[in-house]
Structures are given as C-alpha cells and as structure tokens.
Amino acid sequence: MEEIRLGAVESRFADIIWENEPISSGELVKICEKELTWKKSTTYTVLKKLCEKGIFQNEKGIVTSLVSKEELSSRQSEQFVEENFKGSLPAFIAAFTKRKALSEKDLKEIRKMLEEVE
C-alpha cells in the first residue's frame, strides 16, 4: 500500500479541490488566495506536490482528482492501524473503546458492516 500523508494545510487545499473539481488552475489560485491567503506560486507549489503524490492531476490547466477523499481517508486509516496496532483492527477497536464508549447507534452500524463483510 502506497503511503500518503497530508498535513493540515495540504488537507484543506485538497478539500478545496475535491469540493470544486473539475477546476481550472486559475480558479484554484483565486480560491486559495481568498480562503488560504496564498500567493499564486504557493498554490502551484502545493498542487505540484500533491500531483507528484498521485492524488491530483493538472492536465491542460484543469485540476481533477485521481484519488477520492474517501479513498484517501481509507488509505490513511489503514496506515494508522498498521503503524500503531500492527495491522490489528481488533487491537485498534479495543484501544478506542477504552476511552470512548460506543453508542447503541455505533454498535448497530458496526454489526451491519460486519454482516455485509460476512
């Protein structure tokens, strides 16, 4: 599994793209100038970095995603469990539930997911 890590600023930038795609790179610059107070060069530098990571592409001035927000979240979650719990989902759930009780709604959703997997 390819490792993809985004910092807080990169995540916010990625959200802007996902919320507006397909988007022209010029329009992206305008949005980032307004919402992130970035200069044009900063927008293009961060865009290039995320394109190199394989998350987005900038073809003929149109920016689109290669990886959906949901897919990236899934990959990052898998990486977290792998790195911190040796890949054990039960160990992660045990650690999670020691500090936060699951609601009845949470339990029903988890049961439903498990039934679908079976």
Residue pairs with C-beta under 8 A, 6 or more apart in sequence:
1 75
1 78
1 79
1 82
2 54
2 75
3 79
4 53
4 54
4 55
4 67
4 72
4 75
4 76
4 79
5 76
5 79
6 14
6 50
6 72
6 76
9 36
9 46
10 46
10 49
10 50
12 36
13 32
13 36
13 43
13 46
13 47
13 50
14 50
14 55
14 56
14 69
14 72
15 69
16 28
16 31
16 32
16 35
16 36
17 23
17 28
17 56
17 63
17 65
18 65
18 68
18 69
20 27
20 28
20 31
21 63
21 64
21 65
22 62
22 63
22 64
23 31
23 62
23 63
24 61
24 62
24 63
25 43
25 44
25 47
25 58
25 61
25 62
25 63
26 61
28 43
28 47
28 63
29 40
29 43
29 44
32 38
32 42
32 43
33 39
33 40
33 43
36 42
38 46
47 56
47 58
47 63
48 58
50 56
51 57
51 58
54 66
54 67
55 65
55 66
55 67
55 72
56 63
56 64
56 65
56 66
56 67
57 63
57 64
57 65
57 66
67 75
81 87
81 88
81 89
81 92
84 92
85 91
85 92
85 95
102 110
